[in-house]
Amino acid sequence: MSRPDSCAELLAGHFAAGRHLAVGLDTDPERIPESVAPNGSPAERVLEFNRAIVAATAEVAAAYKPNAAFYEALGADGHRALAGTIAAIRELAPTAAAILDAKRADIGSTNAGYVAAAFDDLGADAITVHPYLGREALAPFLERAEKLIFVLARTSNPGAGELQDIEDAEGLPLYRRVARAVARDWNEAGNCGLVVGATYPGEMGAIRADVPASMPILIPGVGAQGGDLAATVAANREAGSAAYLIAASRSLIYASEGEDFADAARTAAQKLDAEIGAEAGG
């Protein structure tokens, strides 16, 4: 598979081939086996661990999703580890997308800085953003047609409904209002996606009914968070859509905390990929 110019086209190729797995790189130095770069700094050990995980899972991963918070916590060295991780994805899994899970958004001028950092400095293919400030503020992201902008719609955390379930005058909950706005008004460049948690498969079905089948949905919450894989995949399948990424992190990268961690991650990733494929086939 060659690498297209845009992230949307790249992921579309994976979806067509039945690849839907996104490996989350939420790497905690405290959970890295002692055998990994034992004399290195925490950030160096994170990068070495990530390289091993990417190399082990490259055959099944459509995307990798480093969460910025784990790297920012390590200061300047962490930023270098994040940049090195994205470079490792390019090297070791060249057809996989690198999704920066940063949940950015601010006023437009601030977002210009976030855009430069994520795309020009780090080299990410995609980023997660929140919609609270509206389309106008997100313009610097949306203008990058070659990148993919995943907008939070229904998050996977238990308290998501506190605001996301608030209904408008027409009785439409906020998460669906967001999904409709992204699909109908924000996606002029064809570079928008949504984030919808696997912990809410009913809401996934409602959102799929609101947006085109081709719009990619990034789905966290499978694995350690206990999301319902079967119901989540079914909600997409029943809507006639193959445009989704199932993201798992801790259940994959910490499948073993011993020296066999990379082999265990490969086995866990292959198992989850097979489960996704079985569910996708109905």
C-alpha positions in Angstrom: 0.0 0.0 0.0 1.5 3.3 -1.1 1.1 6.5 1.0 -1.4 9.0 -0.4 -1.0 12.7 0.1 -3.9 13.1 2.5 -4.6 11.3 5.8 -8.3 10.8 4.8 -7.2 8.9 1.7 -4.6 6.9 3.7 -7.2 5.7 6.2 -9.8 5.1 3.4 -7.3 2.6 1.9 -6.9 0.8 5.3 -10.7 0.7 5.7 -11.2 -0.8 2.3 -8.7 -3.5 3.2 -10.4 -4.3 6.5 -7.8 -2.7 8.8 -9.4 -0.7 11.7 -6.9 -0.9 14.6 -5.3 2.1 16.1 -2.6 1.4 18.7 -2.6 4.0 21.5 0.9 5.0 22.7 -0.1 6.2 26.2 3.4 5.3 27.4 4.1 5.6 31.1 7.8 5.3 32.1 6.8 3.6 35.3 5.4 0.6 33.4 8.2 0.1 30.9 10.2 -3.1 31.6 13.6 -2.6 33.2 15.3 -4.2 30.2 14.3 -1.3 27.9 17.2 1.3 27.7 18.1 0.6 31.4 20.6 3.5 31.5 18.5 6.0 29.6 16.4 8.9 30.8 12.6 8.3 31.2 12.0 10.0 27.8 14.7 7.9 26.1 13.1 4.7 27.6 9.7 5.8 26.3 11.0 6.3 22.8 12.8 2.9 22.8 9.7 1.2 24.2 7.5 2.9 21.5 9.8 1.9 18.7 9.6 -1.8 19.8 5.8 -1.6 20.0 5.4 0.0 16.6 7.8 -2.5 15.0 5.9 -5.4 16.6 2.4 -4.2 15.6 3.1 -2.6 12.2 1.5 -5.4 10.2 -2.0 -4.9 11.8 -2.1 -1.3 12.8 -3.9 1.3 10.5 -2.9 4.0 12.9 -1.0 4.9 16.1 -2.3 7.4 18.6 0.2 8.9 21.0 -1.5 10.9 23.8 0.3 14.2 24.2 -0.1 14.3 27.9 2.2 11.4 28.6 5.0 13.2 26.7 4.3 16.7 28.0 4.7 15.4 31.5 8.3 14.7 30.8 9.1 18.3 29.7 11.4 19.1 26.8 12.8 15.6 26.7 9.2 14.3 26.4 8.6 16.6 23.4 11.7 15.0 21.7 10.3 11.6 22.6 7.0 12.4 21.0 8.7 13.7 17.8 10.9 10.6 17.8 7.8 8.4 18.2 6.1 9.9 15.2 9.3 9.6 13.2 9.5 5.9 14.3 5.9 5.4 13.0 7.0 6.9 9.6 10.1 4.6 9.6 8.7 1.3 10.9 5.0 1.5 9.9 5.2 3.9 6.9 1.6 3.4 5.7 0.1 3.9 9.2 -1.4 7.3 10.3 0.1 9.1 13.2 -2.8 10.6 15.2 -1.8 13.1 17.9 -4.3 12.8 20.7 -4.1 16.3 22.1 -7.7 17.5 22.3 -6.6 21.0 21.3 -8.8 24.1 20.6 -8.6 27.7 21.5 -9.2 31.0 19.8 -8.0 31.1 16.2 -4.6 32.8 16.7 -3.7 30.3 19.4 -4.8 27.4 17.3 -2.4 28.5 14.6 0.4 27.7 17.1 -1.2 24.3 17.9 -1.4 23.6 14.2 2.3 24.5 13.6 3.4 22.4 16.5 1.3 19.3 15.7 1.7 19.2 11.9 4.9 21.1 11.0 7.1 20.4 14.0 5.9 17.0 15.1 4.7 15.8 11.7 1.4 14.2 12.8 -1.1 13.2 10.2 -4.1 13.9 12.3 -5.2 15.5 15.6 -8.0 15.4 18.1 -9.8 18.7 18.9 -12.8 19.7 21.0 -15.6 21.7 19.4 -16.6 24.1 22.3 -15.2 27.2 20.6 -17.0 26.5 17.3 -15.9 26.2 13.6 -14.5 29.8 13.4 -11.9 29.1 16.0 -11.0 25.7 14.5 -10.3 27.2 11.1 -6.5 26.9 11.3 -7.0 23.1 11.7 -9.7 22.7 9.1 -7.7 24.6 6.5 -5.1 21.8 6.5 -6.8 19.7 4.0 -4.1 17.0 3.9 -4.6 16.4 7.6 -7.5 14.7 9.4 -9.2 16.6 12.2 -11.0 14.4 14.7 -13.6 16.4 16.6 -14.8 15.2 20.0 -18.5 14.3 19.8 -19.2 11.6 22.4 -16.3 10.9 24.7 -15.7 7.5 26.4 -15.5 8.7 30.1 -18.3 7.9 32.5 -19.3 11.5 33.1 -19.5 12.4 29.4 -23.3 12.9 29.5 -23.1 15.8 32.0 -22.8 18.3 29.1 -23.0 16.1 26.0 -26.5 14.9 26.7 -27.9 18.4 27.2 -30.8 18.8 24.6 -31.5 21.8 22.5 -34.9 23.2 21.8 -35.6 20.5 19.3 -34.7 17.8 21.7 -31.4 17.0 20.0 -28.6 16.1 22.5 -25.4 18.2 22.2 -23.2 15.3 21.0 -25.5 14.8 18.0 -25.6 18.6 17.4 -21.8 18.5 17.2 -21.8 15.5 14.9 -24.3 17.1 12.5 -22.4 20.4 12.5 -19.1 18.7 11.7 -20.7 16.7 8.9 -22.8 19.4 7.3 -20.8 22.6 7.9 -17.2 22.0 8.9 -16.2 19.3 6.5 -15.7 21.4 3.3 -12.2 20.1 2.8 -13.3 16.5 3.4 -10.8 16.2 6.3 -13.1 15.9 9.4 -13.7 12.9 11.6 -15.4 12.4 14.9 -14.4 10.8 18.3 -17.1 8.6 19.7 -16.4 6.2 22.7 -17.0 2.5 22.5 -18.5 2.8 25.9 -21.6 4.3 24.3 -22.6 2.1 21.4 -26.2 3.4 21.3 -24.9 6.9 20.8 -22.6 5.6 18.2 -25.6 4.3 16.2 -27.3 7.7 16.5 -24.3 9.5 15.3 -23.7 7.2 12.4 -27.2 8.0 11.2 -26.4 11.7 11.3 -23.1 11.6 9.3 -22.0 10.2 6.0 -20.8 6.6 6.0 -17.4 7.8 4.6 -16.7 10.0 7.6 -14.1 8.4 9.8 -14.8 7.8 13.5 -12.1 7.3 16.0 -13.3 5.0 18.8 -11.5 4.9 22.1 -12.7 2.9 25.1 -12.1 -0.7 24.0 -9.9 -2.7 26.3 -9.1 -1.3 29.7 -12.2 1.0 29.7 -14.5 -1.9 29.0 -16.2 -0.6 25.8 -18.5 -2.9 23.8 -16.5 -4.0 20.7 -19.3 -6.0 19.2 -22.0 -3.4 19.6 -19.7 -0.6 18.4 -18.7 -2.4 15.2 -22.3 -3.4 14.6 -23.4 0.2 14.8 -21.0 1.0 12.0 -21.8 -2.1 10.0 -25.5 -1.6 10.2 -25.1 1.9 8.9 -23.1 0.6 5.9 -19.9 2.2 7.1 -16.4 0.8 7.3 -14.8 4.2 8.2 -13.8 3.6 11.8 -10.7 3.1 13.9 -10.9 1.0 17.1 -8.3 2.5 19.5 -6.8 0.5 22.3 -3.7 1.3 24.4 -3.1 -0.2 27.8 -4.6 -3.6 26.9 -2.1 -3.8 24.0 1.1 -2.1 25.0 1.1 -3.5 28.5 -0.1 -7.0 27.5 3.1 -8.0 29.3 5.3 -6.0 31.5 8.2 -8.4 31.1 11.0 -8.6 28.5 8.5 -10.2 26.1 6.4 -7.0 26.0 6.8 -6.5 22.3 5.8 -10.1 21.4 2.9 -9.9 23.8 1.7 -6.6 22.2 1.9 -8.2 18.8 -0.2 -11.1 19.9 -2.8 -8.8 21.6 -3.0 -6.6 18.6 -3.5 -9.5 16.3 -6.2 -10.9 18.5 -8.0 -7.6 18.7 -7.7 -7.1 14.9 -9.1 -10.6 14.3 -12.0 -9.8 16.7 -12.8 -6.6 14.8 -12.7 -8.4 11.5 -15.1 -11.1 12.8 -17.5 -8.5 14.0 -17.2 -6.4 10.8 -18.2 -9.5 8.8 -21.4 -9.9 10.9 
